[in-house]
Amino acid sequence: MDTQPPYAFAERLLRAGIIAFLVFFVPAVYIATDGPATDIKWLLIAWSAAALTVGWLVAVWRLGLPIKRPPLFSPILAVLLIVLAAAVAHSEFRWLGIQFLSRMLLLTTLYFICSQVVHTTEHIRAIFRWTCGIMLLVSGYAFLQAAGLDPLQWDKTAEVYQNLPGTFGHPNFAAHALLFVIVYAAYLAATGHRWGFLYAPAFLIYLSATGQRAGWIALAGAVALLAAAWIAGRLVKRPASAAITAIAVTALIGVAGLGSAMALNYVRNGNLFPMDHSLLLRYQSYVGAGDMFFDHPILGHGPDVYGVKNPVYWTPFEQEWFAKERLMNLHVHNDLMEFGIDGGMLAAGCYLALLITGIFASLLVAYRARERDDRLLGFTFAAVFAAFAIDGLFGFNIRVPVSAAFFFLAMGMLDGLWTARHAPPPVAASRADAFRWAIAGLVGVCAIFESRAFSAEYDLHQGIVAAQTGQPRQAKEYFDTAYRKAPWNWQIQRQMGHLALASGDYAEALQHFERVFEINPYNLLSRLPMAQTRMLRAQQQLASETGGAAAALEELNEGTAGLELLLQRCPMEPRAHEMIGRIETASGLIAAQQPENDANMRALEHWRKAEYHIEQAIKDDLDVSDELYRMLAEVRISLGDIMGAEKALSESVRRDPHNLAAWPGFLQFAATQQRYDQARNALGAQIRLLREEDPIDNEALATAWLVMANIQENGYKNLPEAETAYNNAIALRPDRMEVWVNFARFAMGHGRVEALKAALLQADAAASSAPNIALPEPVQAVLLYLKDGVPKLELASEVLLSVVRSADDRPYGFTPQEAHGWAVDLLEDGARNGLPERLCRVWFNLALCRNALAQYESARGWLEKAETCLPDELRGALAVHWADTLVGLKETTRALLRLEEAIEADPANLELRWAYARTLARIGLADRAREEYQKLLAEPDIESLGREMLQKELEQLP
């Protein structure tokens, strides 16, 4: 006969629901959120708590499932939640507190339902089996990570990835969860489960791979507790006394172990504690957290506020850490201390009570058990709570979704087991109705809240991706949606500010950054882009008619004020000092241009402030850019500190021998101040460094020799040394046009053309033996003449004409005259004397080159020579180019006359007529030009491409 109550099936379903939750929850990841292994887990906690609540309420309502009052943890949890709610109401960051309180309520729901449906050792063993099984699967995935076979798109360059974060997002989070399953696995192995002996080694290997030291200390503490409990159980007859004794002895062992470790470390290293960087940061955070707690010991600062407000309490070490690494602690790495910061002494006391109650009640279960399995189960729970408590002294495992869920489920299992053993009376029906409706309402609200928070995280992540992939409109839509869902999330406003800044909407960017500080006034990182925005907006106002210098200076002052707030929290933040230096430099330039009598004095004040902050940035930054030294030099020049400026410029070029961007400013300074010695010495040292490298950076060394040539030529008038420097640059980079342009200017300006020709021939020989060297086209054109003389002069002029005509407005970064004029000069040397029948086409080509270079007077001379010998078939082309030359010389009447005479002689020549129309347009005779273009378009012999070009030129007429 079946004696099971009607709600037994519902209990089985709810237990299956808890197991299903674990199966989906632990391995869950979702890459499309900022926390790919955290956000999705909190969402699953919310949905699972809601689903289990609905199932439990249906079972209570329809099947008469009794509501049991969990006696162990529920009173403490109720007080803790009330205290946290009061802390939320008291907090200046209520939304953060509401989210943390919501998550605590959802976890409490899991605990409560677990306590209602888990009664027996077998129920608990089943949950242990499934938990260990899914954790074994996740451990296998972590081992795939170690083998480089992870298919997911994690940031595999991050340091945490090297310690196998698994599906937890961080190796420390994995270690927190592994503590539970290591203890569960030991219980399963001790009770004969066939997989029990496989679980524990796998979990221990994974724990070792995470590199998390606190986990081993926690396991050692759990073992110490079990040893003390076994001894106390034999020596002390009363279970409660034995449990208290075991806890006290374990605490003493912990204190003694800590003291021994401190003494040993002091003997070895001279310090009481290990002093690696991560531990030192933890120690410092404890100091700041203690100050934070004692500031508000009654109700705390509000749940989850530590990560926002702790910059106010930073120690100098934490300030330095943030300045160098731009990293800060978001949690105290001590759950007990953080609960004290969240909700004051009472919240910390409640959390400590949960841990002690768990250990104490578990030991009582073990001592009172009649069956071996029950006794082992009691010791298992005692080890779990002890390990969790010790681990929480070095981490924040109650705030990590997996370890938090495991902890609350462990409380639920222990309370369910305790309830079954002691059978407290069910809650009265009338009170049960109100109770379950209250639970349903709270869980529903919390689930909706968590769903919106998750959706906002998704939208935020998608917006960031859209912004990074050049889709600003879609990014803005995502950010707007995210903000509507989670207005407390300051990260959304920060991203919106960056988006507006990138698009040039500085007013909107400022609005978003100001909103960041309304939500989170302690967000230091947003001070820098906000100051940059103000600087850019000041430039806008300076250029506008409505803004002007006064508005620009006010904007810059606001930028400085914001950065000074950052420096109050972190005085050695180099980027803040650098930005203030930039702002004050700009402010000084603006102030100096104002008509007020004290303008110069105010400008000097700005520049002195700029100098101080730039020097601080250099002092505090381990990787100072050479550009920062150049900025310091500019400020010192403005202050009249010439020697200081020279020292800064010397340092700027010393920082990176391969970066020669500083030299133009250094040369200008040397020329203006007539102080070339320091520049020459610094450059000489730089050249020596570059020449000693292996392999040699030919690009940088060639540039250095060019700069040295400039110094020798202009600073010391030492022409032989300058020529040597140019030759050195050419030997290194004969394919670089800048070298030839500068050498040609030098050679032709100082009567050293033969040296230039010799260098050209040497470069040709070097290029012939090195096929990978491609000499610039103007150089190749000149070499045709230099190697073979006048017979190749016509070909050389044709090649050079093709190069000149095809060049853009800034060939090789020079004007066309600078880039190609020297090559034309060299060909002209060969074309000045000789027979017309051999040079006529050369003269014509040179005239066309000079026309293309807008050197019309020179072009006239060559056209006059060519006119005496060109064949009749080129007379039309000659007229066209005469017209171009004469228009360039402002002789427009003669230009038109030339073309009219040519057209009269050859009326069928469409090229002449087109040139005539174009010339009319160039000299402003638009009506006559339009008439000529229309006549040309009516000609049937014009090809389609030519017709399109004619139509385009016609449409461009005014």
Secondary structure, 3 states (H helix, E strand, C coil): CCCCCCCHHHHHHHHHHHHHHHHHHCCCCCCCCCCCCCHHHHHHHHHHHHHHHHHHHHHHHHHCCCCCCCCCCHHHHHHHHHHHHHHHHHCCCHHHHHHHHHHHHHHHHHHHHHHHHCCCHHHHHHHHHHHHHHHHHHHHHHHHHHCCCCCCCCCCCCHHHHHCCCCCCCHHHHHHHHHHHHHHHHHHHHCCCCCHHHHHHHHHHHHHHHCCHHHHHHHHHHHHHHHHHHHHHHHCCCHHHHHHHHHHHHHHHHHHHHHHHHHHHHHHHCCCCCCCHHHHHHHHHHHHHHHHHHHCCCCCCCCCCHHHHHHHHCCHHHHHHHHHHCCCCCCCCCHHHHHHHHHHHHHHHHHHHHHHHHHHHHHHHHHHCCCHHHHHHHHHHHHHHHHHHHHHCCCCHHHCHHHHHHHHHHHHHHHHHHHHHHCCCCCCHHHHHHHHHHHHHHHHHHHHHHHHHHHHHHHHHHHHHHHHCCCHHHHHHHHHHHHHHCCCCHHHHHHHHHHHHHHCCHHHHHHHHHHHHHHCCCCCCCHHHHHHHHHHHHHHHHHCCCCHHHHHHHHHHHHHHHHHHHHHHCCCCHHHHHHHHHHHHHHHHHHHCCCCCCHHHHHHHHHHHHHHHHHHHHHHCCCCCHHHHHHHHHHHHHCCCHHHHHHHHHHHHHHCCCCCCCHHHHHHHHHHHCCCHHHHHHHHHHHHHHHHCCCCCHHHHHHHHHHHHHHHHHHCCCHHHHHHHHHHHHHHCCCCHHHHHHHHHHHHHCCCHHHHHHHHHHHHHHHHHCCCCCCCHHHHHHHHHHHHCHHHHHHHHHHHHHHHHHCCCCHHHCCHHHHHHHHHHHHHHHHCCCCHHHHHHHHHHHHHHHHHCCCHHHHHHHHHHHHCCCCHHHHHHHHHHHHHHHHHCCCHHHHHHHHHHHHHHCCCCHHHHHHHHHHHHHCCCHHHHHHHHHHHHCCCCCCHHHHHHHHHHHHCCC
